[in-house]
Amino acid sequence: MTPSRATGPRTPTPTPARLRRDRERAERAALIVRTAREIAGADGWDAVTTRRLADTIGYSQPVLYSHFAGRDAIVAAVAEDGFVELATALRNTAGSGTAVDRARAVATAYLDFAREHPALYDAMFTLTTSLAFGTDESPRALVDAFDAVGAVRPAHPDDVPDDAATELTWSILHGLALLERSGRLRPALKEARLALLLDLWGRPRP
């Protein structure tokens, strides 16, 4: 006799009403994130408060807190969106060509992204959030962006982990982005800096 197959409790099929509520909840969360990003882009992150978000959107503050634990959680959601966009921008521009060509394209796209989206970039890298970097808990968006940078990391000694080379590459691009944005580097030398960086990346190890 064939033994009966053990089965666990079945997950109930969501009702149309439940699906509608879930969709509406997701739409409200997306609106909160989008509005926070718009306010930050116009007036800076100091202007992004739960009160202003509630007033701008027309929600009560309890409704906001039913979606996000607080402002930091909203900033983290904005940052995740930013990493998705950054990874997409880097991958779309990498294209073909030589390794130096791809590195130039990715580096240029990275610096352009930081310059064109300063508030978003701040959410990703300078504001305090709960996002985990470099751990098993890192959101997929962060991993994808990290991998996109890693695709053009320079040659490195065999005993240096690939991730270390990627982190150094990211650190260099991040430093250039912040220094350029704050006016600490001369715009006229931007191409020369990038050319020198790529030359150093492309040199064989001694």
N, C-alpha and C positions, 0 to 999 in steps of 0.2 A: 504494500500500500504506500502510495506516495505521501510523504509527510507534509503536513500543512505548512505553508510558508508564513513565517512571522512577519507581521506588518505593523508599523507604528501608526499613530493617529494621523489621519489624513488632514492635510491643510485645506481648510474650507476655501472654495472658490470665491474670490471677492465679488461682492454684489455691485451692480452698476452705481448704486449710491456711494459705496465705499470707494470705488474707482474715481468717481467724480470728486469726492472730498480729498482724496490723495492728490489728484491733479490740481485742484484749487490751492491746496497747501503748498505744493511745489511752485505754483505760479506766484503765490504771495512771497515765498522765500526768495525767488528770483527777483521779484520787484524790489524787495528790501536791499538785496545785494547791488542791484543795478543803481538804485537811488543813492546808496552810500558812495558808490564809485563816482556818480555824477557830482555829488556835493563835494567830495574830496578833490575832484578835478577842477572844480570852479573855485573853491574856497579853502582847500587844504584839509588835512585829516583832523585838525583841531576843531573844525566846524561840524564834524560828523558825530552827533550825539543821538542817543535813542529818542530824546525829545524832538529834535529837529527832524529825524527820520519819520517819526510818528506824525508830526505836523505836516510834513511834505507829502507823505503818502496818503494821509487821512486814516491811519490806523491808530488804535490806542496803544500805549506802551505795553500793556499786558499781551496784546496780540504779537508785538515784536518779540517779547520774551518767550512766547510760546513756540517761536521758530528758532531763536538764537539765545544762548545763555546771557549774552551781553555784547558790548561793542567789540571786544576782542574777537569774539566768535564771528561777527560780521566781517571784520577785517580779514580774518583767516579765510572766509569764503571768497572774498574779493581776491585774495592772494592766490587761491587755488585756480580761480578763473584766469588770473594772470599767467600762471605757469602753463596752463593749457594753451593760451595764446602764444606765449613765448616759444614753447616747444614746436607749435605749428609753424611759426614764423621761421625758426631756425631750420626745420626740416624742409620747408618749401623753398628756401633759398639755397640750400646746400648744393643741389643739382649734381652735375657731373664735372668732368675736368680733372686736373691734377689735384693732389692733396693740398697744395698751397692755394689753388683756386677755391677749393671748398672751404678751407680755413678762412680765407679772406671774406668769402660770402657770409659765413656764419658769424664771424667777428663783427662785420659791418652791420648785419641784421640785429645782432645783440645790442650794439651801441645805439642803433637807430631806435630800437624798441624802448630802451631806457630813456632816450631823449624825448620821444614822442608820447610816452605814457608815464610821466614822472610820479603822479599820485599812485598809479597802479604799481609801479616799480617799488615805491616806498612801502606799500602794503606787503609786497613779496619779500623785501629784504631788510628794511630798516625798522618797521614797527614791530612791537611785541605781539606775537600770536602763539597759539597752541600748536602750530604745525611742527611736526617732527621732521628734522632733516637727517638724512643718512642713517635711518633705522628701518627696521621691518615695518614700523607703523607709518612710514612716510606715505603720503597720498600718492596715487598713481600719477597725478599731474606733475609732482615734483620729480619723480623718478624719470618720467618721459623727458622733462626739460634737462635734467642732468645727463641723460643718455645722448640727447641732441648735442650738448656741448662736448661730451666725451667722444663723439664721432670724429672730432677734428683735433683731439689732443695731440701734442707733439710726441715724437719718439722719445723714449725714456729707457733707462737701464732696466734689465730684466728683473732685478730684485726690487724695483719700485712698483707697487700695485698700480693697476690701471686707474683705479678710483683716485689715487693720490695725484696722478697726472691730470685727471679731469678736474679735481678740486683746485689745483694750481691754475689751470686754464681759466676756470670760472672766476677765481679770485682776481686774476689779471684783468679780465674783461670787466668785472664788477668795479674794480678800482678805477679803471679808465672811465667807465660810465659815470661814476660819482664825481670824479675830478673834472671831467669835461662839463658836466651839468652845473657844477658849482662855480665854473669860471676859473678854476685853478690851472687849467692847461690852455695853451694858446690854440685857437681854432685853426690858424694857418698851418699848424704843424700836425694836424690830425692824420693826414695821409702818410706823412713821414713816420709818425709813431707806429702806425699800423704796418707799414712796409718793413720797419726794423723788427717789429715783433714777429712777423711772418718769416723774416730772414733768420732770426734766432731759432724759431721753431723748426725750420727746415734744415738747419746745419746738422751734419753728422756728429755723433758723439765722439769726443777725443779718445 
